[in-house]
Amino acid sequence: MDRSFMEQAIRLSIENVDANNGGPFGAVIVKNDEIISHGTNHVAEAGDPTAHAEIIAIRAACKKLNTYNLQGCEIYCSCEPCPMCLGAIYWARIDRIWFAATREDAAGYQFDDRFIYEEVSKPYSERKLETRQLMREKALEAFRLWEQSDNKEPY
């Protein structure tokens, strides 16, 4: 744990608000005690609901390291990651998350993702977003082809 990396994530979040670029979120990805990427929230500016600080930092780190596997990296977030970002952090195989403000803190400023945490654990039939399954067998064809491929790279 290095407080200077968290200070950088927090500084980025403050600068992002000051520059009117987006929400109060910043993230820094570190490998071998060196910052390899950073990101700030650009949801409104980019018109992209996935343009969260953590996602932007992950994309930049993957590009810089030329890999989707960020094992050996840590992420410092100015706020506890939302469900989307948390999922991306797991998929990227980042070793450790450090965060400053909590999701409860963020909810107090109208950044409340509690409903998403609650929704994903519900059966499809109980979710607020109508969710239906369609053409499963046809879709499984792609999985069977992938399984037989000599060029697949499991991730």
DSSP file with accessible surface (Angstrom, degrees, kcal/mol):
  #  RESIDUE AA STRUCTURE BP1 BP2  ACC     N-H-->O    O-->H-N    N-H-->O    O-->H-N    TCO  KAPPA ALPHA  PHI   PSI    X-CA   Y-CA   Z-CA
    1    1 A M              0   0  136      0, 0.0     2,-0.5     0, 0.0     3,-0.1   0.000 360.0 360.0 360.0 131.0    0.0    0.0    0.0
    2    2 A D    >>  -     0   0   58      1,-0.1     3,-1.2     0, 0.0     4,-1.2  -0.958 360.0-156.5-131.2 113.1    1.3    3.4   -1.0
    3    3 A R  H 3> S+     0   0  175     -2,-0.5     4,-2.9     1,-0.3     5,-0.2   0.806  91.8  65.8 -59.1 -29.6   -0.6    6.4    0.1
    4    4 A S  H 3> S+     0   0   59      1,-0.2     4,-1.8     2,-0.2    -1,-0.3   0.858  98.6  52.6 -65.7 -31.4    0.9    8.5   -2.7
    5    5 A F  H <> S+     0   0   16     -3,-1.2     4,-2.0     2,-0.2    -1,-0.2   0.905 111.1  46.4 -69.3 -39.5   -0.9    6.3   -5.3
    6    6 A M  H  X S+     0   0   31     -4,-1.2     4,-2.7     2,-0.2     5,-0.2   0.907 109.4  54.9 -67.7 -39.5   -4.2    6.9   -3.5
    7    7 A E  H  X S+     0   0  121     -4,-2.9     4,-2.8     1,-0.2    -1,-0.2   0.899 107.4  51.0 -58.8 -38.0   -3.4   10.6   -3.3
    8    8 A Q  H  X S+     0   0   46     -4,-1.8     4,-2.6     2,-0.2    -1,-0.2   0.924 109.5  49.3 -65.4 -44.4   -3.0   10.6   -7.0
    9    9 A A  H  X S+     0   0    0     -4,-2.0     4,-1.9     2,-0.2    69,-0.2   0.926 114.3  45.4 -61.4 -43.1   -6.4    8.9   -7.6
   10   10 A I  H  X S+     0   0   62     -4,-2.7     4,-2.3     2,-0.2    -2,-0.2   0.921 111.2  52.6 -67.1 -42.7   -8.1   11.4   -5.3
   11   11 A R  H  X S+     0   0   98     -4,-2.8     4,-2.9    -5,-0.2     5,-0.2   0.927 108.4  51.4 -58.9 -42.9   -6.3   14.3   -7.0
   12   12 A L  H  X S+     0   0   13     -4,-2.6     4,-2.2     1,-0.2    -1,-0.2   0.908 108.3  51.6 -60.7 -40.0   -7.5   13.1  -10.4
   13   13 A S  H  X S+     0   0   12     -4,-1.9     4,-1.6     2,-0.2    12,-0.2   0.910 112.3  45.6 -65.2 -40.5  -11.1   13.0   -9.1
   14   14 A I  H  X S+     0   0   91     -4,-2.3     4,-2.7     2,-0.2    -2,-0.2   0.935 113.0  49.4 -67.7 -46.3  -10.9   16.5   -7.8
   15   15 A E  H  X S+     0   0   86     -4,-2.9     4,-2.3     1,-0.2    -2,-0.2   0.867 107.1  56.8 -60.8 -35.3   -9.2   17.8  -11.0
   16   16 A N  H  <>S+     0   0    5     -4,-2.2     5,-2.5    -5,-0.2     6,-0.7   0.907 110.1  43.4 -64.2 -41.2  -11.9   16.1  -13.0
   17   17 A V  H ><5S+     0   0   70     -4,-1.6     3,-1.6     3,-0.2    -2,-0.2   0.936 113.0  52.1 -68.3 -45.7  -14.7   17.9  -11.2
   18   18 A D  H 3<5S+     0   0  129     -4,-2.7    -2,-0.2     1,-0.3    -1,-0.2   0.860 111.4  47.1 -58.3 -36.6  -12.7   21.2  -11.4
   19   19 A A  T 3<5S-     0   0   56     -4,-2.3    -1,-0.3    -5,-0.2    -2,-0.2   0.466 109.4-125.7 -84.7  -2.4  -12.3   20.8  -15.2
   20   20 A N  T < 5S+     0   0  147     -3,-1.6    -3,-0.2    -4,-0.2    -2,-0.1   0.861  70.1 131.5  60.0  36.8  -16.0   19.9  -15.6
   21   21 A N  S   <S-     0   0   52     -5,-2.5    24,-0.6     1,-0.3     2,-0.3   0.622  71.3 -64.2 -92.1 -18.9  -15.1   16.7  -17.3
   22   22 A G  S    S-     0   0   22     -6,-0.7    -1,-0.3    22,-0.1    -2,-0.2  -0.990  78.5 -14.4 163.1-163.4  -17.3   14.3  -15.3
   23   23 A G  S    S-     0   0   12     -2,-0.3     2,-2.2     1,-0.1    18,-0.5  -0.030  71.8 -89.8 -69.0 170.4  -18.1   12.8  -12.0
   24   24 A P  S    S+     0   0   55      0, 0.0     2,-0.4     0, 0.0   -11,-0.2  -0.332  83.6 116.8 -81.8  60.0  -15.8   12.9   -8.9
   25   25 A F        +     0   0   27     -2,-2.2    16,-1.6   -12,-0.2     2,-0.3  -0.991  32.5 170.5-134.6 136.4  -14.0    9.6   -9.6
   26   26 A G  E     -A   40   0A   0     -2,-0.4    52,-2.9    14,-0.2    53,-0.4  -0.978   7.0-171.6-139.9 151.9  -10.3    8.8  -10.3
   27   27 A A  E     -AB  39  77A   0     12,-2.4    12,-2.4    -2,-0.3     2,-0.4  -0.997   5.6-165.9-146.2 146.9   -8.3    5.6  -10.5
   28   28 A V  E     -AB  38  76A   0     48,-2.4    48,-3.0    -2,-0.3     2,-0.5  -0.999  10.0-151.2-133.1 132.9   -4.7    4.7  -10.8
   29   29 A I  E     -AB  37  75A   0      8,-2.6     7,-2.8    -2,-0.4     8,-1.4  -0.924  17.3-167.0-108.1 132.2   -3.3    1.3  -11.8
   30   30 A V  E     +AB  35  74A   5     44,-2.9    44,-2.4    -2,-0.5     2,-0.4  -0.932  13.0 179.2-122.5 138.2    0.1    0.4  -10.4
   31   31 A K  E >  S-AB  34  73A  65      3,-2.6     3,-1.1    -2,-0.4    42,-0.2  -0.990  76.6  -6.2-137.8 131.4    2.6   -2.4  -11.3
   32   32 A N  T 3  S-     0   0  137     40,-0.6    -1,-0.1    -2,-0.4     3,-0.1   0.905 129.7 -56.4  52.0  45.4    6.0   -2.8   -9.6
   33   33 A D  T 3  S+     0   0  133      1,-0.2     2,-0.4    -3,-0.0    -1,-0.3   0.745 117.3 109.7  60.8  27.8    5.5    0.4   -7.6
   34   34 A E  E <  S-A   31   0A 116     -3,-1.1    -3,-2.6     0, 0.0     2,-0.4  -0.997  73.1-119.7-133.5 134.5    5.0    2.4  -10.8
   35   35 A I  E     +A   30   0A  54     -2,-0.4    -5,-0.3    -5,-0.2     3,-0.1  -0.603  31.8 174.2 -70.7 123.1    1.8    4.0  -12.2
   36   36 A I  E     -     0   0A  18     -7,-2.8     2,-0.3    -2,-0.4    -6,-0.2   0.620  62.9  -5.2-104.8 -19.3    1.1    2.5  -15.5
   37   37 A S  E     -A   29   0A   8     -8,-1.4    -8,-2.6    27,-0.0    -1,-0.3  -0.982  55.4-166.7-163.4 166.2   -2.3    4.1  -16.2
   38   38 A H  E     -A   28   0A 100     -2,-0.3     2,-0.3   -10,-0.2   -10,-0.2  -0.959   6.2-169.8-151.7 165.3   -4.9    6.3  -14.7
   39   39 A G  E     -A   27   0A   3    -12,-2.4   -12,-2.4    -2,-0.3     2,-0.3  -0.992   7.6-160.5-155.7 156.2   -8.5    7.3  -15.5
   40   40 A T  E     -A   26   0A  18     -2,-0.3     2,-0.2   -14,-0.2   -14,-0.2  -0.908  42.1 -82.9-132.0 164.5  -11.2    9.7  -14.5
   41   41 A N        +     0   0   14    -16,-1.6    11,-0.2   -18,-0.5   -16,-0.1  -0.502  46.1 162.2 -71.7 130.4  -15.0    9.6  -15.0
   42   42 A H     >  +     0   0   39      9,-2.9     4,-2.9    -2,-0.2     6,-0.4  -0.027  29.1 126.4-135.4  29.5  -16.1   10.8  -18.4
   43   43 A V  H  >>S+     0   0   41      8,-0.4     5,-1.6     2,-0.2     4,-1.1   0.951  81.8  33.4 -56.3 -56.7  -19.7    9.4  -18.6
   44   44 A A  H  45S+     0   0   88      2,-0.2     3,-0.2     3,-0.2    -1,-0.2   0.936 120.2  50.2 -69.1 -44.3  -21.5   12.6  -19.4
   45   45 A E  H  45S+     0   0  113    -24,-0.6    -2,-0.2     1,-0.2    -1,-0.2   0.914 120.4  35.0 -61.2 -43.9  -18.7   14.2  -21.5
   46   46 A A  H  <5S-     0   0   63     -4,-2.9    -1,-0.2     2,-0.2    -2,-0.2   0.579 101.3-128.5 -87.4 -11.1  -18.3   11.1  -23.6
   47   47 A G  T  <5S+     0   0   66     -4,-1.1    -3,-0.2    -5,-0.3    -4,-0.1   0.880  70.5 126.5  62.9  36.6  -22.0   10.1  -23.6
   48   48 A D    > < -     0   0   53     -5,-1.6     3,-1.9    -6,-0.4    -1,-0.2  -0.948  53.3-158.8-133.8 110.1  -20.8    6.7  -22.5
   49   49 A P  T 3  S+     0   0   96      0, 0.0    -6,-0.1     0, 0.0    -1,-0.1   0.660  95.5  56.3 -65.9 -11.6  -22.2    5.0  -19.4
   50   50 A T  T 3  S+     0   0   46      1,-0.1     2,-2.2    -7,-0.1     5,-0.1   0.444  74.0 105.1 -96.2   1.7  -19.1    2.7  -19.2
   51   51 A A    <   +     0   0    4     -3,-1.9    -9,-2.9     4,-0.1    -8,-0.4  -0.224  47.6 147.6 -82.0  53.5  -16.6    5.6  -19.1
   52   52 A H     >  -     0   0   46     -2,-2.2     4,-2.6   -11,-0.2     5,-0.3  -0.525  61.7-109.9 -83.2 157.1  -15.9    5.2  -15.4
   53   53 A A  H  > S+     0   0    0      1,-0.2     4,-2.5     2,-0.2   -26,-0.2   0.891 117.4  49.3 -55.1 -44.9  -12.5    6.0  -14.1
   54   54 A E  H  > S+     0   0    8      2,-0.2     4,-2.6     1,-0.2    -1,-0.2   0.904 111.0  48.9 -65.5 -41.6  -11.6    2.4  -13.4
   55   55 A I  H  > S+     0   0   15      2,-0.2     4,-2.8     1,-0.2     5,-0.2   0.929 112.2  48.3 -64.3 -45.1  -12.7    1.2  -16.8
   56   56 A I  H  X S+     0   0   46     -4,-2.6     4,-2.2     1,-0.2    -2,-0.2   0.925 113.0  48.3 -61.8 -42.1  -10.7    3.9  -18.5
   57   57 A A  H  X S+     0   0    0     -4,-2.5     4,-2.5    -5,-0.3    -2,-0.2   0.908 111.6  49.8 -65.6 -39.9   -7.6    3.1  -16.4
   58   58 A I  H  X S+     0   0   18     -4,-2.6     4,-2.7     2,-0.2     5,-0.2   0.938 110.6  49.4 -64.4 -45.9   -8.0   -0.7  -17.1
   59   59 A R  H  X S+     0   0  134     -4,-2.8     4,-2.2     1,-0.2    -1,-0.2   0.918 112.9  47.3 -59.8 -42.9   -8.2    0.0  -20.9
   60   60 A A  H  X S+     0   0   42     -4,-2.2     4,-2.7    -5,-0.2    -1,-0.2   0.904 112.3  49.4 -66.7 -40.0   -5.2    2.2  -20.8
   61   61 A A  H  X S+     0   0    0     -4,-2.5     4,-2.7     2,-0.2    -2,-0.2   0.922 111.1  49.4 -65.4 -43.7   -3.2   -0.4  -18.7
   62   62 A C  H  X>S+     0   0   26     -4,-2.7     5,-1.8     2,-0.2     4,-1.0   0.914 112.8  47.6 -61.9 -41.7   -4.1   -3.2  -21.1
   63   63 A K  H  <5S+     0   0  182     -4,-2.2     3,-0.4    -5,-0.2    -2,-0.2   0.935 113.5  47.3 -64.8 -44.6   -3.1   -1.2  -24.1
   64   64 A K  H  <5S+     0   0  123     -4,-2.7    -2,-0.2     1,-0.2    -1,-0.2   0.904 120.8  36.7 -64.4 -41.2    0.2   -0.2  -22.5
   65   65 A L  H  <5S-     0   0   59     -4,-2.7    -1,-0.2     2,-0.2    -2,-0.2   0.479 104.3-129.8 -90.1  -5.7    1.1   -3.7  -21.4
   66   66 A N  T  <5S+     0   0  149     -4,-1.0     2,-0.3    -3,-0.4    -3,-0.2   0.904  73.3  93.5  56.8  46.8   -0.4   -5.3  -24.5
   67   67 A T      < -     0   0   53     -5,-1.8    -2,-0.2    -6,-0.2    -1,-0.2  -0.984  69.8-141.5-158.6 157.0   -2.5   -7.8  -22.5
   68   68 A Y  S    S+     0   0   91     -2,-0.3     2,-0.7    -3,-0.1    -6,-0.1   0.457  85.9  85.9 -96.0  -5.0   -5.9   -8.2  -21.0
   69   69 A N        +     0   0   51     -7,-0.1    24,-0.2     1,-0.1    23,-0.1  -0.851  51.8 179.3-102.8 108.7   -4.4   -9.9  -17.9
   70   70 A L    >   +     0   0    0     22,-3.6     3,-1.7    -2,-0.7    25,-0.5  -0.044  22.7 151.4-102.1  32.7   -3.3   -7.4  -15.3
   71   71 A Q  T 3   +     0   0  111      1,-0.3    23,-0.2    23,-0.2     3,-0.1  -0.349  65.5  38.0 -58.8 144.4   -2.0   -9.8  -12.7
   72   72 A G  T 3  S+     0   0   35      1,-0.4   -40,-0.6    21,-0.3     2,-0.3   0.393  99.6 107.2  90.8  -2.9    0.7   -8.2  -10.7
   73   73 A C  E <   -B   31   0A   0     -3,-1.7    22,-2.1    20,-0.3    23,-0.8  -0.738  51.7-157.7-107.2 157.2   -1.2   -4.9  -10.7
   74   74 A E  E     -Bc  30  96A  35    -44,-2.4   -44,-2.9    -2,-0.3     2,-0.4  -0.935  10.4-143.4-125.4 152.3   -3.1   -3.0   -8.1
   75   75 A I  E     -Bc  29  97A   0     21,-2.5    23,-2.8    -2,-0.3     2,-0.5  -0.973   4.5-159.5-120.8 132.9   -5.8   -0.4   -8.6
   76   76 A Y  E     -Bc  28  98A   3    -48,-3.0   -48,-2.4    -2,-0.4     2,-0.4  -0.967  15.8-171.5-108.7 121.8   -6.3    2.7   -6.4
   77   77 A C  E     -Bc  27  99A   0     21,-2.9    23,-1.5    -2,-0.5   -50,-0.2  -0.948  29.5-141.8-120.4 136.4   -9.8    4.1   -6.6
   78   78 A S  E    S+     0   0A  10    -52,-2.9    23,-2.3    -2,-0.4     2,-0.3   0.731  94.5  22.1 -66.7 -19.6  -11.0    7.4   -5.2
   79   79 A C  E    S- c   0 101A   8    -53,-0.4    23,-0.2    21,-0.2    -1,-0.1  -0.987 102.2 -82.9-144.6 151.9  -14.2    5.6   -4.4
   80   80 A E        -     0   0   42     21,-2.4     6,-0.1    -2,-0.3    19,-0.1  -0.284  61.7-102.4 -52.6 130.6  -15.3    2.0   -3.9
   81   81 A P        -     0   0    4      0, 0.0    -1,-0.1     0, 0.0    22,-0.1  -0.264  30.2-121.9 -62.9 144.7  -15.9    0.6   -7.4
   82   82 A C     >  -     0   0   17     -3,-0.1     4,-3.1     1,-0.1     5,-0.2  -0.211  38.8 -92.1 -71.9 172.3  -19.4    0.1   -8.7
   83   83 A P  H  > S+     0   0   27      0, 0.0     4,-2.4     0, 0.0     5,-0.2   0.889 126.7  50.9 -58.1 -39.4  -20.6   -3.3   -9.8
   84   84 A M  H  > S+     0   0   71      2,-0.2     4,-2.2     1,-0.2     5,-0.1   0.947 114.7  42.5 -63.2 -48.2  -19.5   -2.8  -13.4
   85   85 A C  H  > S+     0   0    0      2,-0.2     4,-2.7     1,-0.2    -1,-0.2   0.895 111.9  54.3 -67.1 -39.3  -16.1   -1.7  -12.5
   86   86 A L  H  X S+     0   0   48     -4,-3.1     4,-2.4     1,-0.2    -1,-0.2   0.935 109.2  49.1 -60.3 -43.0  -15.7   -4.4   -9.8
   87   87 A G  H  X S+     0   0   28     -4,-2.4     4,-2.8    -5,-0.2    -2,-0.2   0.926 111.1  49.2 -61.2 -43.7  -16.6   -7.0  -12.5
   88   88 A A  H  X S+     0   0   24     -4,-2.2     4,-2.3     2,-0.2    -1,-0.2   0.892 108.6  53.5 -64.5 -37.7  -14.0   -5.4  -14.9
   89   89 A I  H  X>S+     0   0    4     -4,-2.7     5,-1.7     2,-0.2     4,-0.5   0.928 111.2  46.0 -63.2 -43.4  -11.4   -5.5  -12.1
   90   90 A Y  H ><5S+     0   0  167     -4,-2.4     3,-1.3     1,-0.2    -2,-0.2   0.940 112.5  50.1 -63.3 -45.8  -12.0   -9.2  -11.6
   91   91 A W  H 3<5S+     0   0  164     -4,-2.8    -2,-0.2     1,-0.3    -1,-0.2   0.857 108.3  53.3 -62.2 -33.6  -11.9   -9.9  -15.3
   92   92 A A  H 3<5S-     0   0    6     -4,-2.3   -22,-3.6    -5,-0.2    -1,-0.3   0.587 108.2-129.2 -77.2  -9.1   -8.6   -8.0  -15.6
   93   93 A R  T <<5 +     0   0   86     -3,-1.3   -21,-0.3    -4,-0.5   -20,-0.3   0.795  39.5 176.9  66.2  29.0   -7.2  -10.2  -12.9
   94   94 A I      < -     0   0   18     -5,-1.7    -1,-0.2   -23,-0.2   -23,-0.2  -0.441  27.3-138.5 -63.8 138.3   -5.9   -7.2  -10.9
   95   95 A D  S    S+     0   0   94    -22,-2.1     2,-0.3   -25,-0.5   -21,-0.2   0.825  72.4   9.7 -71.9 -35.0   -4.4   -8.4   -7.6
   96   96 A R  E     -c   74   0A 121    -23,-0.8   -21,-2.5     2,-0.0     2,-0.5  -0.999  55.2-148.0-153.9 143.6   -5.7   -5.8   -5.2
   97   97 A I  E     -c   75   0A  51     -2,-0.3     2,-0.4   -23,-0.2   -21,-0.2  -0.954  11.9-173.5-112.6 130.7   -8.2   -2.9   -4.9
   98   98 A W  E     +c   76   0A  75    -23,-2.8   -21,-2.9    -2,-0.5     2,-0.3  -0.980  13.3 178.3-115.5 133.5   -7.6    0.1   -2.7
   99   99 A F  E     -c   77   0A  88     -2,-0.4   -21,-0.2   -23,-0.2   -19,-0.1  -0.972  22.2-164.1-137.5 155.7  -10.4    2.6   -2.3
  100  100 A A  E    S+     0   0A  43    -23,-1.5   -21,-0.2    -2,-0.3    -1,-0.2   0.812  73.4  38.4 -99.1 -84.4  -11.0    5.8   -0.4
  101  101 A A  E    S-c   79   0A  34    -23,-2.3   -21,-2.4     1,-0.1    -1,-0.2  -0.339  82.9-124.3 -68.8 152.4  -14.7    6.8   -0.2
  102  102 A T     >  -     0   0   40    -23,-0.2     4,-2.2     1,-0.1     5,-0.2  -0.478  21.4-109.4 -91.7 167.8  -17.3    4.1    0.2
  103  103 A R  H  > S+     0   0   77      1,-0.2     4,-2.2     2,-0.2    10,-0.2   0.827 122.6  56.9 -65.6 -28.5  -20.3    3.3   -2.0
  104  104 A E  H  > S+     0   0  122      2,-0.2     4,-1.5     1,-0.2    -1,-0.2   0.893 104.8  51.0 -67.7 -38.9  -22.4    4.6    0.9
  105  105 A D  H  4 S+     0   0   82      1,-0.2     4,-0.4     2,-0.2     3,-0.4   0.942 110.8  48.7 -59.6 -46.7  -20.5    7.9    0.7
  106  106 A A  H ><>S+     0   0   13     -4,-2.2     5,-2.2     1,-0.2     3,-1.9   0.896 105.4  57.8 -62.1 -39.5  -21.1    8.1   -3.0
  107  107 A A  H ><5S+     0   0   27     -4,-2.2     3,-1.8     1,-0.3    -1,-0.2   0.858  97.2  62.4 -60.6 -33.4  -24.9    7.4   -2.5
  108  108 A G  T 3<5S+     0   0   64     -4,-1.5    -1,-0.3    -3,-0.4    -2,-0.2   0.652 105.5  47.2 -66.2 -14.2  -25.0   10.4   -0.3
  109  109 A Y  T < 5S-     0   0  179     -3,-1.9    -1,-0.3    -4,-0.4    -2,-0.2  -0.037 129.7 -93.5-115.6  26.7  -24.0   12.5   -3.3
  110  110 A Q  T < 5S+     0   0  184     -3,-1.8     2,-0.5     1,-0.1    -3,-0.2   0.704  95.1 117.4  69.9  24.0  -26.6   10.8   -5.7
  111  111 A F      < +     0   0   89     -5,-2.2     2,-0.7    -6,-0.1    -3,-0.1  -0.669  40.1 160.9-111.9  72.7  -24.2    8.2   -7.1
  112  112 A D        +     0   0   65     -2,-0.5     3,-0.2    -5,-0.2    -8,-0.1  -0.851  18.6 160.6-105.5 111.9  -26.2    5.3   -5.7
  113  113 A D    >>  +     0   0   26     -2,-0.7     4,-1.7   -10,-0.2     3,-0.9   0.228  43.8 110.4-110.6  14.5  -25.6    1.9   -7.3
  114  114 A R  H 3> S+     0   0  138      1,-0.3     4,-2.3     2,-0.2     5,-0.2   0.891  73.7  59.2 -55.8 -40.1  -27.1   -0.2   -4.4
  115  115 A F  H 3> S+     0   0  116      1,-0.2     4,-2.8     2,-0.2    -1,-0.3   0.854 103.3  51.9 -61.9 -32.1  -30.0   -1.2   -6.6
  116  116 A I  H <> S+     0   0   64     -3,-0.9     4,-2.3     2,-0.2    -1,-0.2   0.942 107.9  50.6 -69.9 -45.0  -27.6   -2.8   -9.1
  117  117 A Y  H  X S+     0   0   55     -4,-1.7     4,-0.6     1,-0.2    -2,-0.2   0.916 116.1  43.5 -55.1 -41.5  -25.9   -4.8   -6.4
  118  118 A E  H >< S+     0   0  100     -4,-2.3     3,-0.6    -5,-0.2     4,-0.4   0.905 111.7  53.4 -71.6 -41.4  -29.4   -6.0   -5.3
  119  119 A E  H >< S+     0   0   21     -4,-2.8     3,-1.6     1,-0.2    -2,-0.2   0.885 100.1  58.5 -63.8 -42.7  -30.7   -6.6   -8.8
  120  120 A V  H 3< S+     0   0   92     -4,-2.3    -1,-0.2     1,-0.3    -2,-0.2   0.758 103.5  53.6 -66.3 -20.2  -27.9   -9.0  -10.0
  121  121 A S  T << S+     0   0   99     -3,-0.6    -1,-0.3    -4,-0.6    -2,-0.2   0.580  93.1  92.4 -88.8  -6.9  -28.6  -11.4   -7.2
  122  122 A K  S <  S-     0   0   56     -3,-1.6     5,-0.1    -4,-0.4    -3,-0.0  -0.516  87.3-100.4 -84.2 152.2  -32.3  -11.7   -8.0
  123  123 A P    >>  -     0   0   69      0, 0.0     3,-2.0     0, 0.0     4,-0.6  -0.350  40.7-106.9 -61.9 152.0  -33.8  -14.4  -10.3
  124  124 A Y  G >4 S+     0   0  141      1,-0.3     3,-1.3     2,-0.2     7,-0.4   0.866 118.7  58.6 -48.8 -43.0  -34.5  -13.0  -13.8
  125  125 A S  G 34 S+     0   0  111      1,-0.3    -1,-0.3     5,-0.1     5,-0.0   0.683 106.2  48.4 -66.6 -16.7  -38.3  -13.0  -13.1
  126  126 A E  G <4 S+     0   0  122     -3,-2.0    -1,-0.3    -7,-0.1    -2,-0.2   0.451  86.8 108.7-103.2  -1.4  -37.9  -10.6  -10.1
  127  127 A R    <<  -     0   0   70     -3,-1.3     4,-0.2    -4,-0.6    -7,-0.0  -0.448  69.6-133.4 -77.9 150.8  -35.6   -8.0  -11.7
  128  128 A K  S    S+     0   0  167     -2,-0.1     2,-0.7     2,-0.1    -1,-0.1   0.836  96.3  70.1 -68.7 -32.9  -36.9   -4.5  -12.5
  129  129 A L  S    S-     0   0  134      1,-0.0    -2,-0.2   -10,-0.0    -1,-0.1  -0.778  99.6-117.0 -87.2 115.8  -35.3   -4.8  -16.0
  130  130 A E        -     0   0  139     -2,-0.7     2,-0.4    -4,-0.1    -5,-0.1  -0.313  37.7-172.9 -56.3 126.6  -37.2   -7.4  -18.0
  131  131 A T        +     0   0   45     -7,-0.4     2,-0.3    -4,-0.2    -4,-0.1  -0.985   8.5 169.6-130.8 119.4  -34.9  -10.2  -18.7
  132  132 A R        -     0   0  200     -2,-0.4     2,-0.4     2,-0.0    -2,-0.0  -0.960  27.9-129.2-130.9 149.7  -35.8  -13.1  -21.0
  133  133 A Q        +     0   0  144     -2,-0.3     2,-0.3     2,-0.0    -2,-0.0  -0.774  29.3 175.4 -98.8 143.0  -33.8  -15.9  -22.6
  134  134 A L        -     0   0  150     -2,-0.4    -2,-0.0     1,-0.1     0, 0.0  -0.985  56.5  -2.4-150.8 131.7  -34.1  -16.6  -26.3
  135  135 A M     >  +     0   0  126     -2,-0.3     4,-2.1     3,-0.1     5,-0.2   0.832  65.3 162.3  61.7  43.0  -32.4  -19.0  -28.7
  136  136 A R  H  > S+     0   0  138      1,-0.2     4,-2.1     2,-0.2    -1,-0.1   0.920  70.7  52.1 -57.6 -49.9  -30.0  -20.7  -26.2
  137  137 A E  H  > S+     0   0  114      1,-0.2     4,-0.6     2,-0.2    -1,-0.2   0.903 109.6  49.4 -59.1 -40.7  -29.3  -23.7  -28.4
  138  138 A K  H >4 S+     0   0  125      1,-0.2     3,-1.0     2,-0.2     4,-0.5   0.915 110.8  50.8 -64.6 -40.8  -28.3  -21.6  -31.4
  139  139 A A  H >X S+     0   0   56     -4,-2.1     3,-1.0     1,-0.2     4,-0.8   0.843  99.5  64.4 -67.1 -31.9  -26.0  -19.4  -29.2
  140  140 A L  H 3X S+     0   0   39     -4,-2.1     4,-2.4     1,-0.2    -1,-0.2   0.738  85.1  76.6 -65.7 -18.9  -24.3  -22.5  -27.8
  141  141 A E  H <X S+     0   0   91     -3,-1.0     4,-2.3    -4,-0.6    -1,-0.2   0.907  92.2  51.4 -57.2 -42.5  -23.0  -23.2  -31.3
  142  142 A A  H <> S+     0   0   65     -3,-1.0     4,-2.4    -4,-0.5    -1,-0.2   0.903 108.9  50.7 -63.8 -38.6  -20.4  -20.5  -30.9
  143  143 A F  H  X S+     0   0  141     -4,-0.8     4,-2.6     2,-0.2    -1,-0.2   0.909 109.5  50.2 -65.9 -40.9  -19.2  -22.0  -27.6
  144  144 A R  H  X S+     0   0  107     -4,-2.4     4,-1.6     2,-0.2    -2,-0.2   0.916 111.2  48.9 -64.8 -40.1  -18.9  -25.4  -29.2
  145  145 A L  H  X S+     0   0  107     -4,-2.3     4,-1.0    -5,-0.2    -2,-0.2   0.921 111.3  49.7 -63.4 -42.1  -16.8  -23.9  -32.0
  146  146 A W  H >< S+     0   0  116     -4,-2.4     3,-0.8     1,-0.2     6,-0.2   0.927 107.7  54.4 -61.8 -43.2  -14.6  -22.1  -29.5
  147  147 A E  H 3< S+     0   0  129     -4,-2.6    -1,-0.2     1,-0.3    -2,-0.2   0.868 112.2  43.9 -61.1 -34.1  -14.1  -25.3  -27.6
  148  148 A Q  H 3< S+     0   0  138     -4,-1.6    -1,-0.3    -5,-0.2    -2,-0.2   0.610  90.5 111.9 -86.8 -11.7  -12.9  -27.1  -30.7
  149  149 A S    <<  -     0   0   43     -4,-1.0     3,-0.5    -3,-0.8    -3,-0.0  -0.337  56.0-155.3 -68.9 139.1  -10.7  -24.2  -31.9
  150  150 A D  S    S+     0   0  160      1,-0.2    -1,-0.1    -2,-0.1    -4,-0.1   0.576  93.8  58.5 -83.1 -12.4   -6.9  -24.6  -31.9
  151  151 A N  S    S+     0   0  151     -5,-0.1    -1,-0.2     2,-0.0     2,-0.1   0.316  76.8 123.5-100.4   6.3   -6.5  -20.8  -31.7
  152  152 A K        -     0   0   77     -3,-0.5    -5,-0.0    -6,-0.2    -6,-0.0  -0.372  43.1-161.6 -74.0 147.9   -8.4  -20.2  -28.5
  153  153 A E        -     0   0  125     -2,-0.1    -2,-0.0     0, 0.0    -1,-0.0  -0.926  19.3-136.3-126.8 102.8   -6.8  -18.5  -25.6
  154  154 A P              0   0   93      0, 0.0     0, 0.0     0, 0.0     0, 0.0  -0.325 360.0 360.0 -60.0 138.9   -8.7  -19.1  -22.4
  155  155 A Y              0   0  159    -87,-0.0     0, 0.0   -86,-0.0     0, 0.0   0.314 360.0 360.0-136.4 360.0   -9.1  -16.0  -20.2
